[in-house]
Amino acid sequence: MYHYTQKVSQCLAITSHVIPLQSDLSLINYDELFEKLKGRKTLDNADGHNAAVLLTTPSFAKDLENAQLMTEFARLMAGSADVGKFHVLSAVVDHLAAPIGSLRPLQGVSVLRGHLDDMLPYLWHEQPPKSRDDADSVSALTFSLGDPALTLPLARTTFHNNRASTLVLSEFDLTPDTTQLTRQVEKHSQFVKVSLDEDIKSLAHLDMWAPLMPLTHPRTVTESFGNIIRGIEVDGKTIPASTELEEIVNALHKQNAHSGILSGPVGVWAMVTPNPETSSTLAEWFEEAPQPIVALPDVDDIRDTVGATAQHLKQLYSHGGRLYKILSGGGGWGAKKGLLSLDPQRTHFSLSEEEEMNNFMQSMNGEGFTPQGSQIQFFMSAPVLPNVTEPFTPGVAFGVAGETAVPREPEPVEGFIGQHFGALSNAAVYLSGEGLPGGRETKLSVPHSRIYGREPGAKMGILENLAYELAEAGTIALAGLKH
């Protein structure tokens, strides 16, 4: 187990539970808000930070165009330090991530502060234009946590500020006699380095939490090509890949006609892990895998199953497991009968021709999505989420929002919260780094899933041992900010 602490960056989060879709400046007294924040010790800026990453949710998008307001924000972030020029990278995200332990998406503002050259290398270098394949893709931020990196697609903001998505770079001159916005450009991507006392060495040291329920036992893949699975082994015999999965999903839908637990279509994911013969640890974990559901349990049993399954998936993920959404499968005749198609997207932006060729060659060499001999187990998205019974833990959290109702929380997020930073996408986040068989990239799209750094001392109930502490970082959350 490792303990990671932040070295140069500081974080500030200003969050709110309920924010109207339309901006209404009358609901926010920014002068009063900034005055309150000035009293926070975390903003003293003794280290002379001269840059900030500013994440806002969509209802705040128009405020980013207010030059006077943004200049005051830059002055606030500079604190008492005489930095001369201050740089702000502003991005509009779908949601902010709540403190760890809460699955509730938040609205508001979140800030990561640090030194320009450390946190935002090559910030002002001119970017090549988007490729034609990415013309419709939203902009994205990639957060480096050492070797692993996480790419967060930004929100679509067309109806908020007439931009498809919003990623704006601004420079402010904060010298006393010329405080003003001096230059500004739009970007479509940016690398953000979160400096640590000890860099995380692989994806194995980032923890994943995904609320899923097991539908089948782990099975050995016997036939596959690329993202298509043709056959799996059940009781010593190869059967079409979709046969077992179709049977249980159809049975659950029939039961649901009476129980009504499932409120809509069921999302299905596959956990693909390396051949257990390559690791005694993996073999032991497979023996302890949660039993597949054979009938729809009641709500309390679902919550227990989701909690236990999430811990099991976390272990598999730390040993090279990857989650893929099932896009299609089943029907058809002849050669197409029983095939399952995994989501082939592993990066937010399109790959170069060279990268595409490398992936193709990996598939030809049996090193693609599901190599023969690897294990595959199918899961469904959770119709209800576990209850939260312990206090929330601030930290760094990224993930995916979802539509399933979040349980009522005993202590809603209110007031100032220290040591917290993070955001959520409505669609997916993308991970890259060492520790992924068959490639360095993977996609996480499970609703309500989260990615955290590993912090063994943290306690957070259903998300136990999933925290990422930022030492000497000033992170505060302010609930009740309405827009």
N, C-alpha and C positions, 0 to 999 in steps of 0.2 A: 504494500500500500504506500502511496506517496502523499505528500502534503505540498501543495503549491500555493505560493503567495505572490501577490502582485508587487512589482518594484517601482514603476514610475507613473502609472495611470491612477486617476481618481475618477469616481463615478458619482453621478447625481441622477436620481430618478424622481420625477414629479408625476404622480399618477392619480387617476380618478376612476371610480367605478362606472359612473353614468355620465356620458357626454353627448349632447344632441348632435345630429349629423351636420347641421348648419352652424357656421361660426357666428358667434354673437359676442363681440368684444365687451359689451356691457356686463357680461357675466364674470369677466376677469379684470381685476384691478392690478395691472402688471406693476405699477409703481409700488403698490402695497406688497405684492408678492416678492418682488426683487428686494425690497427693504427687509422683509423677514428673512430671506435667504442670506443676505449680507451678514446676518448675525451668526451664521453657522461656521464653526471653526474650520470645517472641511474646505471652505472656499477661501481661506487665507492665502493659499497658493505660495507657500514658503519655498517650494521647489522651482518656482518660475515657469510653470507650464504655460505654453503659448499656443495650444491647439485644443479643440474639443470636437467630439463626434456627437451631434445632436439628433436624437431619434424622436420623432413626433408621430402621433396617430393622425388619421386623415382629417379630423375636424380642426386640427391646428395647422393644416397645410398652408392656408392663406397667410397666416402670421409670418411665415418664413419670407414673404415678399415685402414685409414692412421693414424698410432699411433702418429706421430710427429704433424700432423695437429690437432688431437684431444687433444693432450697435450697443444698446444698453445691455443686452445679454452677453455680448463679448466682454464688455467692461466688467460685468458681474463675475464671469468666469476667470478673468485675469486677476481678480482679487486685489491684494495690496502690492502685487509684483509689478515692476516696471518692465514690461515685455516689449514695448514698442508696437510691433505688429502681432495681431492675434488672428488665428485661422479657425474657421468653423466649417465642418462638413455636415450639412443638414440632410436628413433622409426621412421620408415618410414611410412608416411601417404599418402593417395591418393592426397589430396590438403590441402592448408591452407585456412581458412575462412577469407574473406576480412573484413575490418571494417564494422560495422553494417550499413545497408542501401544499401550496394552493394551485389549483388548476384553472383559476378564473382569469380570463384575459382582461387586461386593464387598458384604459385609454389615458393619454396624457403625454408627458415628455420625459425622456431619459437621456442623460449626458455622460459621456466618457471623456475625461480630460487627461492630457499628457503633453509630452514634448513632441513637436512637429516631426522631427526627423526619426524619432523612435516609433511613435504611434502611427504616423501617416507617411511612410516613406514615399518619395517621388510624387507627392500630392499634386504639385503644380505642373508636372510633366504632361505634355499633350498626349491624349489617348488616340489610338487608331479608331476609326469609326466602327460601329457595330457591323458584324457580318450580315449578309442578306438573310441568312437563316435565323438571325436573332432580331429581325426588324420588329417583331411583335412582342418580344420578351421585355419584361419590366427590368429596371435597373436592379443592382444587387450590391450588397456589402459582403466581403469575405473577412471574417475575424480569425486571425492566427493566434493559436494558443500553444505555440511551440511547433512540433511537427504537425499535429492535427490542425486542420482549418475547417471552419464552418461557413458556408455561403447562405446568406439570408436574402431571398427575393423581397423586394420592396412592394408596397401597396400600389394598387392602381388608383390614380388620383384624378382621372379625367373630369369627374363631376365636381371636384373640389377646387382645382386650379387650372384646368384645361391642359394638364400635362399627363401623358400616359402613366408616368411614375415620376417621383421627385427625388433627385440627388443633386444638391447644389453646394458648390464650394465658394466660400466667401473669405475675403481678407479685410481686416479692420485695422486702421491706424489709430492707436489709442494714446498717442502723445497728447498732452494736455491741450495744446492749442489747435489740434487738427483732428479731433476724434470723429471718424467717419468711415463709411464703407469705401474701400479703395478699388477693389476688383471682385468680379464674380463670374463663375462659369458653371455650366451644367455638365454632369458626368453620367456615365452609364454603369460604372463599376468603380470600386475602390477597395484596396487592401488595408485592413486595420490590424495593427499588431498590438496585442495585449501582452506587455512585457511581464515576465515572471521571474522570481528568484531562481527557479529551476524549471526550464522548459519541459512541457509534457512531451514524452518521447514517442508515443504512438497512440492510435485510437483506442487501444486497450485501456488507457487510463482516463478516458472519458466515459461516463456512465450514461446509459440510455434507459428511459422509463417509457413503456408503451402499454396502454390499457387494452389488452386483447384476451380472447378466450380460446383455448385449444379445441380444434375440431377433429384432429386425427393424431395418431401416434407419429413419432419421427419415422420416416421411410427413407430407404436408400434409392438414390436416383440411378436408374439403369440405362435410360436413353434420353439424350437431350442434344440440342444444337442451339447455340446462342441463347436467346431468352425463351426458347420454346422447350417445354418438357414433354417428352412422349411417353416414358414409362417409369414406374416406380415398383419397388419390390414389396409385396405384402405376403406374409406367411411363406416365404421362399419362392414365390412365383412373381413374374413380371406382369403387371396389369396396366391398362391405359392410365395415364397420370390423373385424369379427372374423375375416374369412376368412384373411388371412395369418397372424395370430396363432394361430388354431386349428391350422393346418397344421403349424407348427413345434412347438407344444406336443405335439400328437399324435405327431409323429415322435420327439421326445425321449423320450416315455414308452415308445414301442416299443423304442428303443435301450436304455433303462434296464432293460428286462426281462433283458438280458444283462449289462450293466455293474454295475447295482446302486448307482450313484453317488447317485441320488436316493432318499432314505430315506422320503419321504412326499409329500403333495400339493405342487405347485409354486405359490408365491405369485407373482403377476404385478403389476407396477407400470407405470404410464405416466409418462414425463417429458414434460410439456407446456411448450413454450417459445413466445415471441412469434414472429411472422412474421419470418424472417431478412432479408427485404427492408428491415426497419426498422433493421438494424444490420449493418455490415460485419464487426464482430467476431463476431457470432453466425454469420454466413455462413461465416467461416473455421473456426470451431469445428465446424460441421456437416460440413465437408469432412474434418476430422480425426477424426470419430466412430469409435469402435472397431467393427470388423466384427462383424456378428451371428454367433452360433455356429450352425453347420449340423449339428453332431453334438456329443454329449457328450464334451468333452476329458478327458484324464486329470487327476488331482488337481493336479499341478504347473502344468499349463496353466490350470486353473480359477483357481488363486491369482493367476497373472500377469494373467489377463483381468479378474478382480475388481479388482485394484489399478489397472490402467490405466483401467477403466471408472469407478471412483470419482473419479479425477482429472478425467475428462471431465465427469461429472455435477456436480462441484464448480464447474466453469467455467460450465456452463449455469445452475446455481442462482444464481450471483452475478449473472446477467444476466436474472433474472426467471423462471427455470424452476421448475416445481412438480411434485412427485411425487404421483401418486394411485394408490391400490390399485384394481385391477380387481375389482369385486364380482361381476359376472355378465356373460354375453354368449353370443353364438353362436346356439344353437338357436331354433326358432320358425319360423313361416311368415308370408308376406305382409309387412306393415309392420314386424313385429318381427324379421324375419330379419336376422342379422348385426349386431345392435346390441351396443354395449359400454356397460356402466354403470360410471362412476367413483364412488369413495367420495365422497358429497356433504358429509360432515362436515368442517368447517373450524375449528370452535371446540369447546372442551370442554363449556362450558355452552351451553344453547339460546339462540338469537337472539331478540331482541324482534320484535314484529310489524312495526315500522318497518324493522328490519334485514332481515327476511325479504322485505319488499316491495322494498327496494332491490336485493337479490340477484335477485329476479324481474325487475325492470325491466332490470337489467344483462343478463340472459339474453335478454330480448325485444329488446334493442338490440345483440345479438351480442357482448357483453362478458363472457360467463360463464366457465365452466370451460375450454372449448376453442373460442374464436372461430374462425370460418372463416379459413383462411390461416395459422393457428398450426401449429406442428410437433408431432408426437407420435411417440414412440419407445417400444417396449415392452421390458421387462426382467423377468428372473426373479430370485428371491432366490437368493443364493449357497449351494450345497450344502456348500461348505467355505470357510474363511476364510483370508486371507493369513497367512503366518508373520510373527512379530515378530522382527527381527534387531538393532534398535538400542535403546539405553536409553530408558526412559519419560520423558516430559516432564510435570511437574506444571503445572496450569493450571485453568481453569474448563471443565467439560465436562458436557453434558446429552445425553440420547439415549434409545434404546429397547433393551431387552434382547432376547435371542433364544435359541432352543433349539439352534441349530447349535453343535457342539463348538468351543470356543476353542482354538487351537493352544497347545501347551506353550510357556511363556515362559522365555527364558534366565535372567532375573532376576526371580523372583516378587516381588510387592509385599510387603515386610516392613519392620518397624521404622517409624521416623518419616520422613515425607515432607513437605517444606515446599511452600508455595504451591499448594495444591490444594483444589478444591471442586467438587462436582457430584453428580448423581443420575440414575437411569434409571427409566423407566416400562416395565412389561410390555406396554403397549398402544401408546402414542403420546405425542408431545409436539406442542404447537401453537405456531406462530410468527405474530407479527403485526408490521406495520411498513411503512414505505415500500418500494417496489421490487417489489411484487407486482401484475402486470397483472390487472385484473378484481377487485380487492379487496385488503384489508389482512390477511387471515388465510389460513393454510395449515396442513395437518396432515402430520406426518412419522411414518410407522408402519413403515418398513422395519426388519426385525430387525437388531440390532447397529449401527444407524445412530447417528451422533453429530453434535452441533452444537458448534462451537468459535468463539471469536473469532479474528480473523486476526492472526497474529504472524509477520512475515516472517523473523525471525532464528532461529526454532526449527527443530530437526532431530529428526524422529521416525519415520524409516523410512517405513512404509506410510501414515502420516498426516502426511507432511511438510508444513510450513507451516500447520499447523492447531493453533495454541496461543493461549492467552489468559492473559497474564501479569498478576499482581496485584502491583504495586509496593508496597513497604512494608507488605505484608500478611503476617500470620503464619498460615501454613497448614501443619499437620502431619498426617501420617497415621500411625497406629499399627496395624500388623498383629499378629495373635495375640490380639486381644480376643475371647474366646469367651463364648457365652451359650447 
